[in-house]
């Protein structure tokens, strides 16, 4: 089987390395962080990603997976090298490609096929002869599942036989394969993520409309998702979208469109709508509390979504910053966060976060938030009130426990 090198042991690189080792390949994964490499060789996984540590342990025990400091070892004596380094968004919305460029320059004398998994702007890999684009489509909390059972594999290259060589690595997954050119492969990633952002902004605006006209967002989305052209994904309203991909990719695609002199008003509106959603949440909390100056507010959920410990571009933290800017004192609880973050004092239980709070705000859709001891939480609050931005709490139980409940686009019994 082909020997594989992976450059970058972050979320994408580590998943790529561990999963290819699971599929039977000999994999060497390199990172510039020596402490991270030592931890990974001891199977210490910092990220909360179900199944990932098991695959690292399996690969290490089988001798198919090792981690090294520095890129040279992962560029030598391998057949293919996957570049999985960060491409953060700069102030102007453009992706910072310095890490990708450095790796590709260092790999210039390698005989291996170079494959870029990092999310890069359209036209990036075409500037490097022979480099293949193979974008990742990994969801936080489902990375292993998404790699081993992907909905599609996209490979872009100027040389079709090389593209098919990369695609064969995924044969065991049984996924449909799209072979295309470099630019199209790069655009697939941005187009997919930005379309999801459009859906989320759309449903959040629908929820706002429901509140104004007396409709119920649950009934609306149930009727919508039965149309197979629409589907059920990304139709749950919330405090806004965030994470490491959607904010970065929407800004990057908009920057690409601007550079190409292509007007993209629908994407611009989705970004604006997402910002508006944060202020809508704050307005609801303010209306319940009366004033935010000096108010104690309890936050349930801090990560950008359930199932991950990722706080990057979390709408929960964006809401927290806005609340704190108006003078609120914030306590919070999240199953995957154990240290204070931003203006939030993180406590070890939902009950502790709710104690003495004027308003409890649900910001992340952790399933356990639907099963809390509502009478106990109410007993610790002077005037129990909940603003549920994710519609996860059971309305009948919380109102029975004495809470005032404000939902997102729902009718409250």
Kinemage of the C-alpha trace (Angstrom):
@kinemage 1
@onewidth
@group {chain A} dominant
@subgroup {mainchain}
@vectorlist {calphas} color= white
{ca unk a 1} P 0.000 0.000 0.000
{ca unk a 2} L 1.170 3.582 -0.609
{ca unk a 3} L 3.157 5.154 2.210
{ca unk a 4} L 1.670 8.426 3.385
{ca unk a 5} L 3.120 11.563 4.948
{ca unk a 6} L 0.920 14.128 6.683
{ca unk a 7} L 2.128 17.652 7.410
{ca unk a 8} L 0.267 19.197 10.341
{ca unk a 9} L -1.130 17.333 13.346
{ca unk a 10} L -4.084 19.608 13.975
{ca unk a 11} L -7.728 18.633 13.711
{ca unk a 12} L -7.610 17.782 9.987
{ca unk a 13} L -4.080 16.367 9.884
{ca unk a 14} L -4.480 14.135 12.916
{ca unk a 15} L -7.775 12.741 11.635
{ca unk a 16} L -6.255 12.165 8.191
{ca unk a 17} L -3.202 10.390 9.613
{ca unk a 18} L -5.124 8.211 12.076
{ca unk a 19} L -7.779 7.205 9.542
{ca unk a 20} L -5.324 6.340 6.771
{ca unk a 21} L -3.389 4.219 9.283
{ca unk a 22} L -6.667 2.522 10.198
{ca unk a 23} L -7.171 1.741 6.493
{ca unk a 24} L -3.825 -0.081 6.479
{ca unk a 25} L -1.336 2.534 5.308
{ca unk a 26} L 2.008 3.315 6.906
{ca unk a 27} L 1.668 6.946 7.965
{ca unk a 28} L 4.124 9.464 9.333
{ca unk a 29} L 2.612 12.680 10.656
{ca unk a 30} L 4.760 15.772 11.220
{ca unk a 31} L 4.159 18.909 13.234
{ca unk a 32} L 6.319 21.868 14.266
{ca unk a 33} L 5.088 21.663 17.878
{ca unk a 34} L 7.443 19.279 19.698
{ca unk a 35} L 5.210 19.103 22.791
{ca unk a 36} L 2.234 18.100 20.668
{ca unk a 37} L 4.308 15.415 18.934
{ca unk a 38} L 5.423 13.960 22.276
{ca unk a 39} L 1.812 13.895 23.467
{ca unk a 40} L 0.555 12.224 20.304
{ca unk a 41} L 3.231 9.533 20.444
{ca unk a 42} L 1.859 8.815 23.914
{ca unk a 43} L -1.680 8.732 22.413
{ca unk a 44} L -2.661 11.878 24.309
{ca unk a 45} L -5.302 13.613 22.207
{ca unk a 46} L -6.123 17.163 23.224
{ca unk a 47} L -9.245 17.506 21.086
{ca unk a 48} L -12.677 16.182 22.013
{ca unk a 49} L -13.320 14.045 18.935
{ca unk a 50} L -15.156 10.721 19.368
{ca unk a 51} L -13.175 7.698 18.166
{ca unk a 52} L -10.018 9.596 17.278
{ca unk a 53} L -7.920 8.527 20.247
{ca unk a 54} L -8.869 4.883 19.655
{ca unk a 55} L -7.550 5.091 16.096
{ca unk a 56} L -4.321 6.741 17.243
{ca unk a 57} L -3.791 3.978 19.812
{ca unk a 58} L -4.566 1.347 17.185
{ca unk a 59} L -2.172 2.863 14.664
{ca unk a 60} L 0.628 3.234 17.187
{ca unk a 61} L 0.281 -0.358 18.425
{ca unk a 62} L 0.235 -1.721 14.878
{ca unk a 63} L 3.340 0.275 13.986
{ca unk a 64} L 1.511 2.018 11.143
{ca unk a 65} L 1.385 5.499 12.684
{ca unk a 66} L 4.137 7.677 14.081
{ca unk a 67} L 4.522 11.352 14.832
{ca unk a 68} L 7.659 13.428 14.266
{ca unk a 69} L 8.801 16.994 14.823
{ca unk a 70} L 9.668 18.847 11.624
{ca unk a 71} L 8.503 18.194 8.086
{ca unk a 72} L 11.493 16.504 6.460
{ca unk a 73} L 10.739 13.013 7.789
{ca unk a 74} L 7.189 13.191 6.437
{ca unk a 75} L 8.489 14.287 3.030
{ca unk a 76} L 11.018 11.480 2.648
{ca unk a 77} L 10.477 7.846 1.747
{ca unk a 78} L 6.725 8.315 1.227
{ca unk a 79} L 4.523 8.098 -1.851
{ca unk a 80} L 2.034 10.828 -1.071
{ca unk a 81} L 2.111 13.820 1.286
{ca unk a 82} L -1.046 15.467 2.606
{ca unk a 83} L -0.689 19.122 3.567
{ca unk a 84} L -2.998 19.859 6.491
{ca unk a 85} L -1.769 23.152 7.921
{ca unk a 86} L -3.890 26.118 9.066
{ca unk a 87} L -5.117 28.817 6.688
{ca unk a 88} L -6.553 31.408 9.108
{ca unk a 89} L -8.580 34.350 7.905
{ca unk a 90} L -6.791 37.682 7.824
{ca unk a 91} L -8.351 41.065 8.670
{ca unk a 92} L -9.272 41.598 5.022
{ca unk a 93} L -11.089 38.261 4.776
{ca unk a 94} L -8.357 36.605 2.746
{ca unk a 95} L -6.872 33.286 3.823
{ca unk a 96} L -3.355 33.403 5.228
{ca unk a 97} L -1.459 30.958 3.024
{ca unk a 98} L 1.976 31.380 4.600
{ca unk a 99} L 1.977 27.927 6.201
{ca unk a 100} L 0.818 26.193 3.011
{ca unk a 101} L 3.358 28.064 0.898
{ca unk a 102} L 6.176 27.219 3.308
{ca unk a 103} L 5.353 23.499 3.202
{ca unk a 104} L 5.036 23.370 -0.587
{ca unk a 105} L 8.315 25.243 -0.964
{ca unk a 106} L 10.051 22.859 1.441
{ca unk a 107} L 8.568 19.895 -0.434
{ca unk a 108} L 9.858 21.113 -3.796
{ca unk a 109} L 12.522 18.403 -4.022
{ca unk a 110} L 10.275 15.572 -2.824
{ca unk a 111} L 9.324 12.763 -5.211
{ca unk a 112} L 6.006 12.281 -3.440
{ca unk a 113} L 2.644 13.416 -4.806
{ca unk a 114} L 1.714 16.558 -2.875
{ca unk a 115} L -1.932 16.782 -1.840
{ca unk a 116} L -3.391 19.897 -0.228
{ca unk a 117} L -6.198 19.217 2.235
{ca unk a 118} L -6.014 22.660 3.809
{ca unk a 119} L -8.832 24.966 2.760
{ca unk a 120} L -7.243 27.349 0.260
{ca unk a 121} L -8.642 30.010 -2.092
{ca unk a 122} L -9.490 29.134 -5.653
{ca unk a 123} L -6.384 29.049 -7.815
{ca unk a 124} L -3.901 28.267 -5.049
{ca unk a 125} L -2.812 24.726 -5.936
{ca unk a 126} L -2.742 25.434 -9.669
{ca unk a 127} L 0.233 27.711 -9.020
{ca unk a 128} L 2.282 24.685 -7.979
{ca unk a 129} L 2.813 22.173 -10.821
{ca unk a 130} L 1.690 18.679 -9.937
{ca unk a 131} L 0.048 19.601 -6.651
{ca unk a 132} L -3.358 18.000 -6.047
{ca unk a 133} L -6.355 19.547 -4.288
{ca unk a 134} L -8.280 17.179 -1.998
{ca unk a 135} L -10.462 19.321 0.288
{ca unk a 136} L -11.653 17.948 3.609
{ca unk a 137} L -15.308 17.859 4.655
{ca unk a 138} L -14.948 16.985 8.332
{ca unk a 139} L -17.531 18.075 10.883
{ca unk a 140} L -16.424 18.757 14.435
{ca unk a 141} L -17.619 15.872 16.604
{ca unk a 142} L -17.962 13.585 13.565
{ca unk a 143} L -14.489 13.779 12.022
{ca unk a 144} L -13.692 10.052 12.142
{ca unk a 145} L -17.104 9.103 10.780
{ca unk a 146} L -16.860 11.707 8.025
{ca unk a 147} L -13.414 10.490 6.939
{ca unk a 148} L -14.183 6.775 6.971
{ca unk a 149} L -17.734 7.124 5.600
{ca unk a 150} L -17.666 10.322 3.550
{ca unk a 151} L -20.561 11.513 1.445
{ca unk a 152} L -18.119 12.322 -1.355
{ca unk a 153} L -14.426 12.535 -2.145
{ca unk a 154} L -13.299 15.468 -4.292
{ca unk a 155} L -9.917 15.419 -6.048
{ca unk a 156} L -8.675 18.167 -8.323
{ca unk a 157} L -5.523 17.961 -10.434
{ca unk a 158} L -4.156 18.929 -13.817
{ca unk a 159} L -3.095 15.308 -14.344
{ca unk a 160} L -6.084 12.942 -14.200
{ca unk a 161} L -4.021 9.757 -13.556
{ca unk a 162} L -2.490 11.464 -10.525
{ca unk a 163} L -5.940 12.504 -9.335
{ca unk a 164} L -7.178 8.937 -9.635
{ca unk a 165} L -4.137 7.705 -7.714
{ca unk a 166} L -5.177 9.939 -4.820
{ca unk a 167} L -8.816 8.901 -5.140
{ca unk a 168} L -7.879 5.209 -4.863
{ca unk a 169} L -6.719 5.838 -1.296
{ca unk a 170} L -10.391 6.260 -0.389
{ca unk a 171} L -11.649 3.179 -2.249
{ca unk a 172} L -12.391 1.316 0.978
{ca unk a 173} L -14.860 4.018 2.028
{ca unk a 174} L -17.120 3.337 -0.966
{ca unk a 175} L -17.791 7.061 -1.370
{ca unk a 176} L -18.648 8.712 -4.688
{ca unk a 177} L -15.579 10.352 -6.211
{ca unk a 178} L -15.523 13.665 -8.077
{ca unk a 179} L -12.443 14.067 -10.301
{ca unk a 180} L -12.044 17.615 -11.528
{ca unk a 181} L -9.523 20.437 -11.968
{ca unk a 182} L -7.739 22.166 -9.088
{ca unk a 183} L -9.811 25.341 -9.058
{ca unk a 184} L -13.124 23.483 -9.107
{ca unk a 185} L -12.071 21.203 -6.264
{ca unk a 186} L -11.066 24.199 -4.160
{ca unk a 187} L -14.344 25.940 -4.921
{ca unk a 188} L -16.408 22.885 -3.926
{ca unk a 189} L -15.257 23.306 -0.315
{ca unk a 190} L -16.118 26.997 -0.122
{ca unk a 191} L -19.357 26.575 -2.046
{ca unk a 192} L -20.536 23.799 0.274
{ca unk a 193} L -19.780 25.597 3.523
{ca unk a 194} L -21.176 28.897 2.325
{ca unk a 195} L -24.400 27.240 1.191
{ca unk a 196} L -24.814 25.796 4.702
{ca unk a 197} L -24.268 29.269 6.121
{ca unk a 198} L -26.985 30.582 3.785
{ca unk a 199} L -29.433 27.951 5.067
{ca unk a 200} L -28.670 28.766 8.692
{ca unk a 201} L -29.091 32.501 8.186
{ca unk a 202} L -32.305 31.827 6.287
{ca unk a 203} L -33.848 29.726 9.034
{ca unk a 204} L -32.834 32.245 11.700
{ca unk a 205} L -34.635 34.975 9.804
{ca unk a 206} L -37.651 32.673 9.417
{ca unk a 207} L -37.651 32.150 13.185
{ca unk a 208} L -37.693 35.923 13.689
{ca unk a 209} L -40.617 36.191 11.273
{ca unk a 210} L -42.448 33.421 13.120
{ca unk a 211} L -42.196 35.395 16.353
{ca unk a 212} L -43.701 38.451 14.691
{ca unk a 213} L -46.619 36.744 12.915
{ca unk a 214} L -47.505 34.066 15.477
{ca unk a 215} L -46.219 31.078 13.512
{ca unk a 216} L -44.127 28.213 14.901
{ca unk a 217} L -40.705 27.539 13.425
{ca unk a 218} L -40.939 23.821 14.195
{ca unk a 219} L -44.020 23.428 12.035
{ca unk a 220} L -42.502 25.565 9.303
{ca unk a 221} L -39.253 23.615 9.090
{ca unk a 222} L -41.047 20.275 9.372
{ca unk a 223} L -43.059 21.173 6.314
{ca unk a 224} L -39.976 22.444 4.492
{ca unk a 225} L -37.652 19.521 5.127
{ca unk a 226} L -40.096 16.976 3.715
{ca unk a 227} L -39.320 18.526 0.335
{ca unk a 228} L -36.340 16.436 -0.821
{ca unk a 229} L -34.984 19.433 -2.705
{ca unk a 230} L -34.517 21.209 0.623
{ca unk a 231} L -33.709 18.459 3.110
{ca unk a 232} L -33.502 18.649 6.890
{ca unk a 233} L -29.902 19.717 7.509
{ca unk a 234} L -29.096 23.193 8.827
{ca unk a 235} L -32.733 24.084 9.478
{ca unk a 236} L -32.506 24.424 13.247
{ca unk a 237} L -32.532 28.053 14.428
{ca unk a 238} L -29.920 29.226 16.889
{ca unk a 239} L -27.842 32.165 18.102
{ca unk a 240} L -25.911 32.277 14.837
{ca unk a 241} L -23.367 30.119 13.062
{ca unk a 242} L -19.713 29.936 14.006
{ca unk a 243} L -16.824 27.524 14.412
{ca unk a 244} L -13.549 27.209 12.568
{ca unk a 245} L -15.038 26.907 9.064
{ca unk a 246} L -18.183 28.881 8.264
{ca unk a 247} L -17.055 32.362 9.383
{ca unk a 248} L -13.654 31.932 7.749
{ca unk a 249} L -14.960 30.378 4.527
{ca unk a 250} L -17.779 32.853 3.981
{ca unk a 251} L -15.357 35.778 4.302
{ca unk a 252} L -12.815 34.057 2.072
{ca unk a 253} L -15.326 33.294 -0.693
{ca unk a 254} L -16.641 36.840 -0.549
{ca unk a 255} L -13.067 38.101 -0.845
{ca unk a 256} L -12.504 35.835 -3.847
{ca unk a 257} L -15.676 37.105 -5.498
{ca unk a 258} L -14.707 40.727 -4.870
{ca unk a 259} L -11.266 40.139 -6.397
{ca unk a 260} L -12.952 38.602 -9.456
{ca unk a 261} L -15.376 41.584 -9.651
{ca unk a 262} L -18.321 39.251 -9.065
{ca unk a 263} L -21.099 40.665 -6.903
{ca unk a 264} L -22.296 38.103 -4.336
{ca unk a 265} L -25.125 39.887 -2.456
{ca unk a 266} L -26.761 36.730 -1.115
{ca unk a 267} L -23.557 35.683 0.679
{ca unk a 268} L -23.001 39.200 1.969
{ca unk a 269} L -26.547 39.167 3.343
{ca unk a 270} L -25.991 35.816 5.070
{ca unk a 271} L -22.985 37.220 6.924
{ca unk a 272} L -24.918 40.360 7.898
{ca unk a 273} L -27.873 38.249 9.051
{ca unk a 274} L -25.586 36.199 11.246
{ca unk a 275} L -24.303 39.303 12.994
{ca unk a 276} L -27.879 40.514 13.439
{ca unk a 277} L -28.794 37.233 15.109
{ca unk a 278} L -26.279 37.822 17.917
{ca unk a 279} L -27.854 41.190 18.697
{ca unk a 280} L -31.319 39.633 18.596
{ca unk a 281} L -30.292 37.218 21.352
{ca unk a 282} L -28.923 40.054 23.468
{ca unk a 283} L -32.137 42.042 22.970
{ca unk a 284} L -34.189 39.096 24.238
{ca unk a 285} L -32.017 38.731 27.332
{ca unk a 286} L -32.186 42.470 27.976
{ca unk a 287} L -35.983 42.447 27.647
{ca unk a 288} L -36.275 39.673 30.246
{ca unk a 289} L -33.720 41.121 32.663
{ca unk a 290} L -34.958 44.690 32.342
{ca unk a 291} L -31.418 45.973 32.175
{ca unk a 292} L -28.102 44.235 31.636
{ca unk a 293} L -26.063 46.669 33.711
{ca unk a 294} L -25.239 44.764 36.900
{ca unk a 295} L -27.395 41.776 35.901
{ca unk a 296} L -26.159 38.264 36.644
{ca unk a 297} L -26.683 36.051 33.583
{ca unk a 298} L -26.107 32.289 33.449
{ca unk a 299} L -25.010 30.771 30.144
{ca unk a 300} L -25.580 27.127 29.218
{ca unk a 301} L -23.172 26.119 26.459
{ca unk a 302} L -20.056 27.938 25.281
{ca unk a 303} L -18.715 25.846 22.386
{ca unk a 304} L -19.872 26.752 18.884
{ca unk a 305} L -21.975 23.592 18.715
{ca unk a 306} L -22.615 20.428 20.718
{ca unk a 307} L -20.253 17.481 20.466
{ca unk a 308} L -17.021 19.470 20.400
{ca unk a 309} L -14.748 21.467 22.694
{ca unk a 310} L -14.067 24.011 19.930
{ca unk a 311} L -14.578 27.613 21.029
{ca unk a 312} L -13.323 29.247 17.835
{ca unk a 313} L -15.748 31.876 16.535
{ca unk a 314} L -18.385 30.524 18.893
{ca unk a 315} L -21.651 32.498 18.708
{ca unk a 316} L -22.081 31.754 22.411
{ca unk a 317} L -18.904 33.670 23.203
{ca unk a 318} L -19.871 36.468 20.805
{ca unk a 319} L -23.160 36.829 22.706
{ca unk a 320} L -21.233 36.732 25.989
{ca unk a 321} L -18.999 39.588 24.845
{ca unk a 322} L -22.031 41.699 23.917
{ca unk a 323} L -23.721 40.985 27.262
{ca unk a 324} L -20.560 41.839 29.176
{ca unk a 325} L -20.172 45.065 27.181
{ca unk a 326} L -23.523 46.184 28.611
{ca unk a 327} L -22.399 45.445 32.152
{ca unk a 328} L -23.700 41.926 32.768
{ca unk a 329} L -21.860 39.524 35.068
{ca unk a 330} L -21.629 36.123 33.412
{ca unk a 331} L -21.413 32.596 34.750
{ca unk a 332} L -21.440 29.586 32.454
{ca unk a 333} L -21.440 25.835 32.144
{ca unk a 334} L -20.420 23.645 29.225
{ca unk a 335} L -19.702 19.885 29.363
{ca unk a 336} L -16.446 20.392 27.417
{ca unk a 337} L -15.150 23.629 28.944
{ca unk a 338} L -13.458 23.629 32.342
{ca unk a 339} L -11.709 27.003 32.461
{ca unk a 340} L -12.906 30.600 32.381
{ca unk a 341} L -13.173 31.985 28.878
{ca unk a 342} L -13.501 35.634 27.928
{ca unk a 343} L -15.881 37.393 30.322
{ca unk a 344} L -17.452 34.115 31.494
{ca unk a 345} L -16.701 32.498 34.853
{ca unk a 346} L -17.025 28.800 34.060
{ca unk a 347} L -18.578 26.622 36.766
{ca unk a 348} L -18.882 22.850 37.102
{ca unk a 349} L -22.645 22.410 36.670
{ca unk a 350} L -25.739 23.977 35.175
{ca unk a 351} L -27.110 24.442 38.687
{ca unk a 352} L -24.048 26.459 39.691
{ca unk a 353} L -24.288 28.623 36.570
{ca unk a 354} L -27.978 29.291 37.234
{ca unk a 355} L -27.585 30.134 40.932
{ca unk a 356} L -28.666 33.744 41.627
{ca unk a 357} L -28.940 34.440 37.882
{ca unk a 358} L -31.668 36.738 36.646
{ca unk a 359} L -31.762 34.971 33.283
{ca unk a 360} L -30.504 31.591 32.078
{ca unk a 361} L -29.499 31.575 28.394
{ca unk a 362} L -29.159 28.318 26.423
{ca unk a 363} L -26.541 28.922 23.717
{ca unk a 364} L -25.319 25.436 22.702
{ca unk a 365} L -27.565 22.483 21.881
{ca unk a 366} L -26.036 19.923 24.266
{ca unk a 367} L -28.596 17.090 24.651
{ca unk a 368} L -28.131 17.037 28.427
{ca unk a 369} L -29.670 20.508 28.606
{ca unk a 370} L -33.032 18.918 27.812
{ca unk a 371} L -32.780 16.720 30.917
{ca unk a 372} L -31.868 19.184 33.665
{ca unk a 373} L -33.556 19.324 37.071
{ca unk a 374} L -35.698 22.354 36.320
{ca unk a 375} L -37.289 22.753 39.781
{ca unk a 376} L -33.783 22.711 41.304
{ca unk a 377} L -32.553 25.346 38.858
{ca unk a 378} L -35.630 27.491 39.465
{ca unk a 379} L -35.125 27.294 43.217
{ca unk a 380} L -31.702 28.893 42.861
{ca unk a 381} L -32.924 31.872 40.830
{ca unk a 382} L -34.742 34.923 42.212
{ca unk a 383} L -37.164 35.162 39.269
{ca unk a 384} L -36.621 32.115 37.034
{ca unk a 385} L -36.362 32.917 33.337
{ca unk a 386} L -34.833 31.143 30.345
{ca unk a 387} L -33.940 32.443 26.914
{ca unk a 388} L -33.545 29.280 24.823
{ca unk a 389} L -31.741 30.205 21.619
{ca unk a 390} L -31.543 26.558 20.486
{ca unk a 391} L -35.062 25.352 21.373
{ca unk a 392} L -33.687 22.394 23.325
{ca unk a 393} L -35.398 22.709 26.707
{ca unk a 394} L -38.803 21.038 27.197
{ca unk a 395} L -41.269 23.924 27.295
{ca unk a 396} L -43.870 22.099 29.374
{ca unk a 397} L -41.410 21.073 32.093
{ca unk a 398} L -39.653 24.411 32.446
{ca unk a 399} L -42.869 26.419 32.561
{ca unk a 400} L -44.303 23.936 35.081
{ca unk a 401} L -41.193 24.518 37.184
{ca unk a 402} L -41.981 28.231 37.249
{ca unk a 403} L -39.743 29.586 34.497
{ca unk a 404} L -40.632 32.334 32.091
{ca unk a 405} L -39.523 30.904 28.758
{ca unk a 406} L -38.441 32.805 25.660
{ca unk a 407} L -37.774 30.584 22.655
{ca unk a 408} L -36.562 31.096 19.083
{ca unk a 409} L -39.510 31.188 16.711
{ca unk a 410} L -41.654 28.883 18.840
{ca unk a 411} L -45.002 29.308 20.516
{ca unk a 412} L -44.702 28.899 24.291
{ca unk a 413} L -47.552 26.978 25.972
